[in-house]
Amino acid sequence: MKLSGSLSTMLEDPRLFRQYAYVDGRWTHGNGGREEVVQDPATGEVIGHIPWLEADQICMAVDAAEAAFAHWRALRVDERCERLLAWYDLLQANREDLATIMTLEQGKPLPDARGEVEYGASFVRWFAEEGKRTFGETIPSHIPNAALGTIKEPVGIAALITPWNFPLAMITRKAAAALAAGCTVIVKPAGETPYSALALAELAERAGIPAGVFNVVLGEPAEVSKILCAEERVKAVSFTGSTRVGRLLLEQSANTVKRVSLELGGNAPFIVGPDMDPREAALAAVAAKFQTAGQDCLAADRILVHESIHDEFVEHFAERMAALTVGNGLDSEVDLGPLIHRQAVEKAAGIVEDALAKGATLVAGDQQEAPGENFFMPVLLTGVTRDMKVWNEETFAPVAGITAYADDDQAIEMANDTEYGLAAYLYTHDIRRIWKLMRALEYGMVAVNSVKMTGPPVPFGGVKQSGLGREGGVTGIDEYLDTKYYCLGALGSVSGS
């Protein structure tokens, strides 16, 4: 498998484009000859191919991670963190190539891809420092002549299963925490976007991260995840993706009682209070809805606007939405790239059709203007009701649905009317309303008067069926650490239970 000539000329360092799995420090073919085509979603052109590893090769990755674990955990924490900082420097130095690879395989505009590289690198730097602060504690002793305390130890091998919408940052947010804790990792990226993960492996090797510590396996998703979840030597599984798949992985991990962390689906409400400037709120809502062409678990899926400003809000929203440019992410001044594949377009079309059949109004969104088969023009629907798919499902598409509400209590009830609980947005200047709604909203994260809410210091995660555990922040590394208690008794003393 060779680089295509066109992509080779686009990268300053063609070695960052790898078409093999990465196991035990070696670039690896599949034994069975199976492979998958990777396409540019904007053009449909083939970028390259990736091998599908066989079951014995996945087990070889576990062998490698197990063999490397003893040495990696034994390194002084500052030595591990120096390797992570070297990795961070290489991510920054190769930002343009990493962004180009990402845009080609995922479709997002280049400025967004550059932003993701920065975002992803920031987690490496954060956990390189946070790894030095995995403190234990001293416990005041209730046992005569004994010293009590705790220490933190790495759980072991961590399997990291990541999605296609953020193909670099979702890996670094997990892997940097696990590596800083002293764990070794096996990354399973999405088949649609494998090349960002493989570029990370190349740079990890250059940063001095030893063979077997960072592995990337490729293959049929259900096969690979089933093996990793059943493998007793894998002690932790971290997954970002749909709630449906998260439930399955949790079930598959039960027999070996793994540490499981899940960042699952979202159905974020965007609540606009009656005191807000409709234009200001509409501009923010457009930004919250259409990031990554709506293919974002934080995207504002249900926009709830107080009835007193509803019509004016809709007018400003439609005006700002019309100014968005849809096209190939490599083109300058493009706001929205393609959806990841044709099935995503068909799903989005079905959601819109369902809403219209049940009484919603199509304010804007002519699909005849789409520049290609994987593109979906932004849609604005009003009159959205709770029996519609656009209300109940995570759309993962540039489809905005607006619903009017009468008072704060109704807004709270409507916002919480979902199985999801990842993120919510609230726009109001009334401090009483802010406090009331912020506390009442059943979500792991609430952004007030801000579209941006994530970053390395943030404990990212949801409640209800949006996941388990947190990523980032001071708690993110805890997903990969066990707390060991010790009791040091004085020699010759007799202690009880």
C-alpha positions in Angstrom: 0.0 0.0 0.0 1.5 3.3 -1.1 0.7 6.9 -0.7 -1.3 8.5 -3.4 0.7 11.0 -5.3 -1.7 13.9 -4.6 -1.7 13.4 -0.8 2.1 12.8 -0.8 2.6 16.3 -2.3 0.2 17.9 0.3 2.2 16.8 3.3 5.5 18.3 4.4 6.3 15.0 6.1 4.8 12.1 4.1 5.9 9.6 6.8 2.9 10.9 8.8 0.6 9.1 6.4 0.7 5.5 7.4 -1.5 2.7 6.0 -0.6 -0.1 8.5 -1.6 -1.0 12.1 1.0 -0.2 14.8 1.7 -3.0 17.2 4.8 -3.3 19.5 6.6 -0.5 17.7 6.2 -2.1 14.3 4.0 -1.2 11.3 1.8 -4.3 10.7 -0.1 -5.8 7.8 -3.2 -7.9 8.3 -2.6 -11.7 8.2 -5.8 -12.5 6.5 -5.5 -10.1 3.5 -8.6 -8.1 4.5 -8.5 -4.4 4.2 -10.8 -1.4 4.1 -11.0 1.5 1.7 -10.8 5.0 3.3 -12.4 7.8 1.3 -12.5 11.5 1.3 -16.2 12.3 2.3 -16.1 15.5 0.3 -15.1 14.0 -3.0 -15.6 10.3 -2.6 -12.0 9.7 -3.8 -10.0 6.9 -2.3 -7.4 8.3 0.2 -5.9 4.9 0.9 -6.5 1.5 2.5 -6.0 0.0 6.0 -5.6 -3.6 6.9 -8.0 -5.5 9.1 -6.1 -7.4 11.7 -7.1 -10.9 12.6 -7.9 -12.1 16.1 -4.4 -13.4 16.8 -3.0 -10.1 15.9 -5.2 -8.3 18.3 -4.0 -10.7 21.0 -0.4 -9.9 19.9 -1.2 -6.2 20.6 -2.3 -7.2 24.1 0.9 -9.3 24.5 2.9 -6.2 23.5 1.1 -3.9 25.9 1.4 -6.4 28.7 5.2 -6.8 28.1 5.7 -3.1 28.0 3.6 -2.3 31.1 6.2 -3.4 33.6 8.8 -1.1 32.3 6.5 1.9 31.6 4.9 1.9 35.0 8.4 1.5 36.7 9.7 4.7 35.0 9.8 7.7 37.3 6.7 9.8 36.7 8.8 12.8 35.5 10.4 10.5 32.9 7.0 9.4 31.5 5.8 13.0 31.5 9.0 14.1 29.6 8.0 11.7 26.8 4.5 13.1 26.7 5.9 16.7 26.5 8.1 15.6 23.6 4.9 14.1 22.0 3.2 17.4 22.6 6.0 19.4 20.9 5.8 17.1 17.8 2.1 17.5 17.6 2.5 21.3 17.5 5.4 21.2 15.1 3.4 19.0 12.6 0.0 20.8 13.0 -0.5 21.6 9.3 0.1 18.0 8.2 -2.1 16.6 10.9 -4.8 19.0 10.0 -4.6 18.1 6.3 -4.8 14.4 7.1 -7.8 15.1 9.3 -9.7 17.2 6.7 -9.1 14.6 4.0 -10.4 11.7 6.1 -13.1 13.4 8.2 -14.2 16.4 6.0 -14.1 19.2 8.5 -12.8 22.6 7.3 -9.0 23.1 7.7 -9.4 25.8 10.3 -11.5 23.4 12.4 -8.9 20.7 11.9 -6.1 23.0 13.0 -8.2 23.8 16.0 -8.6 20.2 16.9 -4.9 19.5 16.7 -4.4 22.4 19.2 -7.2 21.0 21.3 -5.9 17.5 21.2 -2.3 18.5 21.9 -3.5 20.5 24.9 -4.6 17.3 26.6 -1.1 15.8 26.2 0.5 18.8 27.9 -2.2 18.9 30.6 -1.7 15.2 31.6 2.0 15.4 31.3 1.8 17.8 34.2 -1.2 16.2 35.9 0.7 12.9 36.0 3.1 14.5 38.6 0.2 15.2 40.9 -1.3 11.7 41.4 -1.0 12.0 45.1 -1.9 9.5 47.7 -2.9 10.5 51.2 -2.0 10.0 54.8 -4.9 8.7 56.9 -4.9 9.5 60.6 -4.6 6.1 62.2 -7.2 4.5 64.5 -4.9 1.5 64.9 -2.2 1.7 67.6 1.4 1.9 66.4 0.4 1.9 62.7 0.7 4.3 59.8 -2.2 4.3 57.3 -2.3 5.8 53.8 -3.0 5.4 50.1 -1.0 5.4 46.9 -2.2 5.5 43.3 -1.2 2.8 40.9 -1.9 2.3 37.1 -4.7 -0.1 36.4 -2.8 -1.8 33.5 -3.6 -2.1 29.9 -6.3 0.3 28.6 -8.3 -0.2 25.4 -9.3 3.1 23.9 -12.1 3.0 21.3 -12.6 6.3 19.5 -15.0 7.9 17.0 -14.7 9.5 13.6 -15.9 13.1 14.4 -12.9 14.1 16.4 -10.3 11.5 15.2 -7.3 13.1 17.0 -8.5 14.8 20.1 -10.6 11.9 21.4 -7.5 9.8 21.3 -5.2 12.2 23.0 -7.7 13.0 25.7 -7.8 9.3 26.7 -4.3 8.2 25.8 -2.4 11.1 27.5 -4.3 10.4 30.8 -3.6 6.7 30.6 0.1 7.1 29.6 0.7 9.6 32.4 -0.9 7.3 34.9 1.6 4.5 33.8 -0.8 2.4 31.7 -0.1 1.1 28.3 -2.8 1.6 25.6 -4.4 -0.1 22.6 -6.2 2.4 20.4 -9.0 1.3 18.1 -9.9 4.3 15.9 -12.9 4.5 13.7 -12.5 2.8 10.3 -13.6 6.0 8.6 -10.7 8.1 10.1 -7.7 5.9 10.9 -5.0 8.1 9.6 -5.0 10.6 12.4 -4.5 7.8 14.9 -1.6 6.4 12.9 0.0 9.8 12.6 -0.2 10.0 16.4 1.6 6.6 16.6 4.4 7.8 14.4 4.9 10.9 16.5 4.7 8.9 19.7 7.5 6.8 18.5 9.6 9.8 17.6 8.9 11.2 21.1 10.5 8.2 22.7 7.4 6.4 23.9 8.7 2.8 23.9 7.4 -0.1 21.8 4.3 -1.7 23.1 3.2 1.3 25.2 1.1 2.9 22.4 -0.5 0.5 19.9 -3.1 1.1 17.2 -5.2 -1.8 16.0 -7.4 -1.8 12.9 -10.2 -4.1 12.0 -13.9 -4.8 12.0 -15.3 -2.8 14.9 -17.5 -5.5 16.5 -14.7 -8.1 16.2 -12.0 -6.0 17.7 -14.1 -4.6 20.6 -15.4 -8.0 21.5 -11.8 -9.3 21.8 -10.6 -6.4 23.8 -13.6 -6.4 26.2 -13.3 -10.2 26.8 -9.5 -10.1 27.3 -8.7 -10.4 31.0 -5.4 -8.6 30.7 -7.1 -5.5 29.5 -8.1 -3.8 32.7 -9.9 -0.6 31.4 -12.0 0.3 28.4 -12.7 3.8 27.4 -15.2 4.5 24.6 -16.6 7.6 22.9 -19.5 7.0 20.6 -23.2 6.1 20.5 -25.2 5.1 23.5 -26.3 1.9 21.7 -22.7 0.8 21.3 -21.7 1.9 24.8 -24.4 -0.3 26.3 -23.0 -3.2 24.3 -19.4 -2.6 25.4 -20.5 -2.3 29.0 -22.2 -5.7 28.7 -19.2 -7.3 27.0 -16.9 -6.0 29.8 -19.0 -7.3 32.6 -17.5 -10.8 32.7 -14.0 -9.5 33.4 -15.2 -6.6 35.6 -13.2 -3.9 33.8 -12.9 -0.3 34.6 -15.3 1.2 32.0 -15.6 4.9 31.1 -18.1 5.9 28.5 -18.7 9.3 26.7 -21.9 8.6 24.8 -24.6 10.4 22.9 -26.1 13.8 23.6 -29.3 15.7 22.8 -28.3 19.1 24.1 -31.0 21.7 24.8 -30.2 25.4 24.1 -32.5 27.5 26.3 -33.0 31.2 25.5 -34.5 33.3 28.3 -37.0 36.1 27.7 -34.5 38.8 28.8 -32.0 37.9 26.0 -31.2 39.9 22.9 -32.7 37.6 20.2 -29.9 38.4 17.8 -27.1 37.7 20.2 -28.7 34.4 21.3 -29.4 33.4 17.7 -25.8 33.9 16.7 -24.7 31.8 19.6 -27.2 29.1 18.8 -26.0 28.8 15.2 -22.5 28.4 16.5 -23.6 25.7 19.0 -25.7 23.8 16.4 -23.5 23.7 13.4 -20.0 23.0 14.8 -18.5 20.0 12.9 -21.5 20.2 10.6 -23.7 19.2 13.5 -21.7 16.0 14.0 -20.8 16.7 17.6 -22.1 15.3 20.8 -22.2 18.8 22.2 -24.3 20.2 19.3 -27.4 22.1 20.3 -30.2 19.7 19.1 -33.3 21.2 20.8 -33.4 25.0 20.8 -36.0 26.2 23.3 -36.8 29.9 23.0 -39.2 31.9 25.2 -42.4 32.6 23.3 -42.0 36.4 23.7 -38.9 36.5 21.5 -39.4 33.4 19.5 -40.3 34.9 16.1 -37.5 37.5 16.2 -35.0 34.8 17.3 -36.0 32.6 14.3 -35.5 35.5 11.9 -32.0 36.2 13.1 -31.1 32.4 13.2 -32.3 32.0 9.6 -30.3 35.0 8.5 -27.1 33.8 10.1 -27.6 30.2 9.0 -28.0 31.4 5.4 -24.5 33.0 5.5 -22.8 29.7 6.3 -20.8 28.3 3.4 -20.9 24.6 2.7 -18.2 22.9 0.7 -14.9 20.9 0.6 -13.0 21.5 3.8 -9.8 22.1 1.9 -11.3 25.2 0.3 -10.9 28.5 2.0 -13.8 30.2 3.8 -15.8 27.0 4.1 -17.9 26.8 7.3 -19.4 23.3 7.0 -17.9 20.3 5.4 -19.6 17.1 4.3 -21.2 14.5 6.5 -19.1 11.5 7.1 -20.8 9.2 4.6 -24.0 8.8 2.5 -25.8 7.0 5.3 -25.5 10.0 7.5 -27.1 12.1 4.8 -29.9 9.7 4.4 -30.5 9.7 8.2 -30.6 13.5 8.2 -33.1 13.6 5.4 -35.3 11.1 7.2 -35.3 13.2 10.3 -36.4 16.2 8.4 -39.1 14.3 6.5 -40.4 12.9 9.8 -40.7 16.4 11.2 -42.5 17.8 8.2 -44.9 14.9 8.1 -45.8 15.6 11.8 -46.4 19.3 11.4 -43.1 21.1 11.6 -42.4 24.1 9.3 -39.3 24.1 7.1 -37.9 27.7 7.3 -34.8 27.0 5.3 -32.7 24.2 3.9 -32.8 23.4 0.2 -31.0 20.1 -0.4 -30.8 20.8 -4.1 -28.0 23.3 -3.3 -25.8 20.6 -1.8 -22.4 20.5 -3.5 -22.0 16.7 -3.4 -23.7 13.5 -2.4 -22.3 13.5 1.2 -23.2 17.1 1.8 -26.4 18.2 3.7 -27.4 21.8 3.6 -28.3 23.4 7.0 -31.9 23.0 7.9 -34.1 25.1 10.2 -37.4 23.7 11.5 -39.9 25.5 13.7 -42.9 24.1 15.4 -40.9 21.0 16.6 -42.9 18.7 18.9 -42.0 15.8 21.2 -43.2 13.1 18.9 -40.7 14.0 16.2 -37.3 12.3 15.6 -35.6 15.7 15.6 -36.7 16.1 19.2 -35.9 12.6 20.5 -32.8 11.6 18.6 -29.2 12.9 18.5 -29.4 14.2 14.9 -25.6 14.3 14.3 -26.4 16.5 11.3 -26.9 20.3 10.5 -30.6 20.1 11.4 -31.8 22.7 13.8 -35.2 22.5 15.5 -36.8 25.4 17.4 -39.6 25.1 20.0 -41.3 27.9 22.0 -41.8 27.6 25.8 -43.9 29.7 28.2 -41.9 29.8 31.5 -38.9 28.5 33.3 -40.5 25.4 34.7 -41.7 24.3 31.3 -38.2 24.9 29.9 -36.7 22.7 32.6 -39.2 20.0 32.0 -38.8 20.1 28.2 -35.0 20.1 28.5 -34.9 17.1 30.8 -37.3 15.1 28.6 -34.6 12.8 27.1 -32.6 9.8 28.1 -29.4 11.8 27.4 -27.6 14.1 29.8 -24.3 15.3 28.4 -24.4 19.0 27.9 -26.9 21.9 28.0 -26.7 25.6 27.0 -28.5 28.5 28.8 -28.7 32.0 27.6 -30.0 34.6 30.1 -28.8 37.5 32.2 -31.1 36.9 35.1 -29.0 35.4 37.9 -32.0 33.9 39.6 -32.9 32.1 36.4 -29.3 31.0 35.8 -29.1 29.5 39.3 -32.5 27.8 39.1 -32.0 26.2 35.7 -28.3 25.4 36.1 -29.2 23.3 39.2 -32.3 21.8 37.7 -30.9 20.7 34.4 -30.1 17.0 34.4 -26.8 17.3 32.5 -23.2 16.7 33.3 -22.1 20.0 31.8 -24.0 23.3 31.6 -22.7 26.3 29.6 -24.2 29.7 30.6 -23.9 32.5 28.0 -21.1 30.6 26.3 -20.8 28.2 23.4 -17.3 27.0 24.3 -17.2 24.9 27.4 -14.5 22.2 26.9 -10.7 22.1 27.4 -8.0 20.2 29.4 -9.1 21.5 32.9 -12.7 20.4 32.3 -14.2 17.2 33.8 -15.9 16.3 30.5 -18.8 13.8 30.8 -22.5 13.2 31.2 -25.2 11.7 33.3 -28.1 9.4 32.6 -27.4 7.5 29.4 -24.8 9.9 28.2 -22.0 8.0 29.9 -19.9 7.0 32.9 -16.9 8.7 34.3 -15.1 11.9 33.3 -12.3 12.8 30.8 -10.0 15.8 31.3 -9.5 17.9 34.4 -8.1 16.6 37.6 -10.4 13.6 37.6 -9.6 12.4 34.1 -6.5 10.5 35.1 -8.4 8.7 37.8 -10.1 6.5 35.2 -6.7 4.8 34.8 -5.6 4.6 38.4 -6.3 2.3 41.3 -6.2 3.5 44.9 -4.1 1.1 47.1 -4.5 1.4 50.8 -1.7 0.4 53.1 -1.4 -0.2 56.8 2.1 -0.2 58.2 2.2 -1.7 61.7 5.1 -1.5 64.1 7.1 -4.8 64.4 6.1 -6.8 67.3 2.8 -5.1 67.8 -0.6 -6.9 67.7 -3.3 -5.3 65.6 -6.9 -6.1 65.2 -9.3 -5.7 62.3 
